[in-house]
Amino acid sequence: MARFIPEPYRIKMVENVKMTTREEREEALKRAHYNMFRLRSEDVYVDFTTDSGTNAMSDQQWSAMMLGDEAYAGGRSYFKLIQAAEDIFQYEYFQPVHQGRAAEKVLFGAFLKPGKFALANLFFDTTRAHVELAGARCLEACNPQAADTQLRAPFKGNMDIERLEAVILEKGPENVGMVVMTITNNSAGGQPVSLQNMRETAKVCRKYNIHLNIDAARYAENAMFVKLREPECKDWSIKRIIREFFTLADTFTMSAKKDAIVNMGGLIGVKDANAPYIDRIKANCISFEGFLTYGGLNGRDLAALAVGLYEGMDEDWLRYRLGTMEYFGSRLDELGVPYQSPPGGHGIFLDAAKFYPQIPYTEYPAQVLAVELYREAGTRTSEIGSYMLGNDPDTGAQMRSMNEFTRLAIPRRVYTQSHYDMVIDSIAQVWKHREPMKRGYRITWEPPILRHFQASLEPITE
Ligand SMILES: *Cc1c(COP(=O)(O)O)cnc(C)c1O
């Protein structure tokens, strides 16, 4: 079994949480219409819904916030952030925005419109939504290894280069508005992308003159995987790996709520300061987010982000971070519980299709598992499967996800080993009692886009 790597930090402030009874949780589920996003945080003991914006900031970040410059224009905190971003990513233009989806909204329209396609190693939910909101359509070319959760391969998040090129030729290179490389590949289970694969993807993009954007939420976890698994990079610093990755793309969109360890923030990066679309980014940002030097954030948020970009790529931190996932995964291995293995960088993705092979994707087996985990011990998780994927924007038919995952996304610097052990024990219980589950859930109401956040569900009873 993997050893639990001790935390490279200690606790200075705590947040008390409420313990609930099974009866209280049952009532809470009904009130939430079985939608995890509609539960109250108060009714949750361990919250693994997401690692986005749920991180604990450091004393360095909190003290940087006190120095935040709240000037409308040209604030000191803005320049601190730009300095950090330039140092790490070596791009020529950066635009702070309030979160990742804002980066997508501000940037994507420059490349996508009706009739165009965006191609990715897999889109995450909001990224998919912003491609569709721009009128374009999503196509994917993910490493087929990602579909087999029991296959331990080092870079299951990779782009399938052959498929990428085949799809470009099928749709016509002039119709592919951009290629998106998601690092790490969230929908595939937080699986990393290799530097070699990034190079090959960039080569294809150059060959057909297609814009390459990195969806960069987990830039640091991905770099650590590359260091550990790609022999060429084993002696490289994390910063060098990040730079090597980013120099291969034209732009990045980043949710800073993940690896940059802040509670709110996002960033757009553009490699070439003379890129014609920078004017459009600026115009969109000023209209939708705010003036260029704050981008919808407080000055203090920019200050915390400037510190967080570095803390997120600290090697001791990343060793602990990936080590936590290894520990979690190896305990599940002992129990025989199926998950996307090896574990990804930001969480454990339980293979709900293997928990409940009797429940079809149209009844959302990963939602069934999410509800059971909450019932059992008050753990909140999220469904990353057909329920999240939603309906085809053209036909309205339920789409089928490559995997039916129940994601335990681990917030950064928030929980301790005993929380993980408690959750693992509860997973063991749910695994043991999986067979009597015969039916899943039906949606009784859903909005047209990003339905999983708001929809109402009910259990299907024959
Ligand atoms: C979280 C995330 C986004 C969206 O970012 P928000 O900050 O939640 O708006 C986009 N892409 C990926 C891969 C993400 O994980």
The ligand as an SDF file (V2000), in Angstrom:
LIG
                    3D

 15 15  0  0  0  0  0  0  0  0999 V2000
  -12.8370   24.3040  -13.7460 C   0  0  0  0  0  0  0  0  0  0  0  0
  -12.4970   24.1440  -15.1630 C   0  0  0  0  0  0  0  0  0  0  0  0
  -12.9270   25.0690  -16.1240 C   0  0  0  0  0  0  0  0  0  0  0  0
  -13.8320   26.2370  -15.7870 C   0  0  0  0  0  0  0  0  0  0  0  0
  -13.3160   27.0620  -14.8300 O   0  0  0  0  0  0  0  0  0  0  0  0
  -14.2100   27.8640  -13.7530 P   0  0  0  0  0  0  0  0  0  0  0  0
  -13.2090   28.5950  -12.9640 O   0  0  0  0  0  0  0  0  0  0  0  0
  -14.9720   26.8500  -12.9720 O   0  0  0  0  0  0  0  0  0  0  0  0
  -15.1160   28.7560  -14.5180 O   0  0  0  0  0  0  0  0  0  0  0  0
  -12.5150   24.8730  -17.4200 C   0  0  0  0  0  0  0  0  0  0  0  0
  -11.7690   23.8220  -17.7680 N   0  0  0  0  0  0  0  0  0  0  0  0
  -11.3420   22.9110  -16.8880 C   0  0  0  0  0  0  0  0  0  0  0  0
  -10.4960   21.7570  -17.3320 C   0  0  0  0  0  0  0  0  0  0  0  0
  -11.7040   23.0360  -15.5500 C   0  0  0  0  0  0  0  0  0  0  0  0
  -11.3150   22.1000  -14.6770 O   0  0  0  0  0  0  0  0  0  0  0  0
  1  2  1  0
  2  3  1  0
  2 14  2  0
  3  4  1  0
  3 10  2  0
  4  5  1  0
  5  6  1  0
  6  7  2  0
  6  8  1  0
  6  9  1  0
 10 11  1  0
 11 12  2  0
 12 13  1  0
 12 14  1  0
 14 15  1  0
M  END
$$$$
